[in-house]
Amino acid sequence: MFLSMNITSILYFCISKYCFGILTIIFYRDTYVERKPGESANDRNDRAIRKACSWYQTHLEESQKGTGKNKQIKVVLLTQDFKNREQACNEGIPTYKGKQHNLKPFSFC
């Protein structure tokens, strides 16, 4: 995958400051989504990413039961796509704009 310098620098910043995990969503049954008739490949991909974020947050919440709220890990979606960000916020998924370098914890949506 090729990323722009802006996105690469954001990811480097996040990796150096925070704990990161990567999930290959296309091969996992709980995060796989079928492409709907008439849906563009990009819209299907955005929907799959949002589903993976929701699934992973639920998975983390279950594994962190009994942990104080301020110590729980949160899943955040980084995207420059306004429509995807808006839909993610409507689904309760914390988001950041792709170019938002000032990543303050819990200042989402």
Buried (B, 14 or more C-beta within 10 A) or exposed (E): EEEEEEBEEBBEEBEEEEEEEEBEBEEEEEBEBEEEEEBEEEBBBBBBBBBBBBBBBEEBBEEEEEEEEEEEBEBBBBBBBEEBBEBBBEBEBBBBEBEEEEBEEEEBE
